[in-house]
Amino acid sequence: MTLTRSSGGHVTEVLDTGRPIPQMSLGRAQYWASGADGVLRIAQCRSCSRLMHTQNVLCPQCRGRDIGYEPVSGRGTIVGFTVDHQQWLPKLAPPYVIAIVALAEDSRIRLTTNIVGCEPSDLSVGTPVSVLFEQISDDVWLPLFEPVADASGSLDPVPEPEDHRSALRPRVAVDKFEEKVAITGVGQSRIGRRLMVEPLSLTVDACLAAVEDAGLTLADIDGLSTYPGSNGTGGLSEGGIMAVEQALRVRPTWVNGGNELPGQNGSIIAAMMAVASGLCRHVLCFRTVWESTHAELVRTGRLEVPPVRPTGMFEHRAPFGAMSPANWIACQASHYFHRYGGDRTTLGAIAVNTRSNASANPEAVYRDPITMDDYLSARMVSTPFGLYDCDVPVDGAVAVVVSAADAADGGPNPPVLVEAVGTQIMEDLSWDQGTLTHTPQSLGPAAHLWNRTDLRPDDVDVALLYDGFTFNALSWLEGLGFCGPGEAAQFIDDGRGIAVDGRLPLNPHGGQLSAGRTHGYGFFREAVLQLRQQAPGRQVRNPKVAVVSSGGGVPSGAILLRANTY
């Protein structure tokens, strides 16, 4: 395809970029076409003049509905960026710069885009930029940005962190549903790379193991809950409730399957509420991944994934090569280091510690220890993330049984009790429009968690924090209040603070960084085993309280568990 790149309405050169063409929604066609005359246009409320992006149907300020696309200056500021080194798209070769640009008219309005016309080493958070356009189809002009020529190296101020805690809702009742449930069983299938087995068989293995661990039979199970249901693509689901019920035939009174929950473990929280309401007595929750086998099947041509035009949030990401959470979260990481200082060694301490923990875990996928030198010399993926900052795609399944508290005793293992959950959305539910200092949605659910309990961070004995990337775990450490914003480096203390014998043991099984990406459920299982003092690898000494987080971004959630002796 011959593509035209334009700036100020004038053709400057002809390119064949290989960029995906977005399958634009009806309401955003004007946005993508606005570059035809070299002018950026953003949705604006005609009643109060509030700008908005990407939503364009209801003004967030006055709730007005009279909205149109109006010209803006095209000037902005880089508030987060990453240099991508991984080839995600066949015709878009790295390296290239992905950035979040805040518009000059309103820093709350941000575009995920590419920075062009400069060396990546010349960029910084705070660099002033201006728009130019690249035409990639008859009706789509991509807004790209380049450094402002007359900026003389000066940096713009960046937006201050929002006061997310002002959105915290008060408890609606003294009684908590958490007190009515208990975790009675956990199970796991084989975990490995490219197992090349039917994903549903892994699910069944984990489910049967969890039911047996709870001292139950399938006849006792009256509910099923999972994430992401049948919607999982790319090796992220075994087929959902329909497939699993066809195999287990438990005839449940309640089911749940979907991906818009408070993180992957939100399906476990949903099960808790079903049990607490009296609808079920024992709900079987499950999560299956087979990403490594899926990738191998695609690579060898045994599985065909037809090309489709990007929709949903990928409408605004895929055309810029921002295909992976590695790219999106790296932008927040760059903002964090710009604001608070520090460098990659803080993230490296997390990676080295989790690998050390995994070395003692026979279930972990990667068990060979690594050093800080290994971490720093590994190939880059998307700055500041290198190979060891990223979790490991695997095949495997994990299952959990949630039971009524009055039906939890008498099993082969002590029940684990639920102290509190954190689920409230207190930040903009977006990868680029809201939180910049941390992984989005790690702050709100954390604040909500502590609002539902009298326990405090100092009461926690072990933390199982989502580490799809090292920065996820750092964000949860600070979000949950184990240290203040920007204080993670001091708290981690070169790994000593998060070691099994440190002030807060972090991911003693090796996390997803080394044990494998079981997508949230693996952390929950490890928390239960730690509190039962049955960990397969490094066991924290006599833990009574564990915190678990899930979700590598939007949305996310947190759960506080305690031993039945606490």
Order of alpha helices (4+ residues) and beta strands (2+ residues): beta-beta-alpha-beta-beta-beta-beta-beta-beta-beta-beta-beta-alpha-beta-alpha-beta-alpha-beta-alpha-alpha-alpha-alpha-beta-beta-beta-beta-alpha-beta-alpha-alpha-alpha-beta-beta
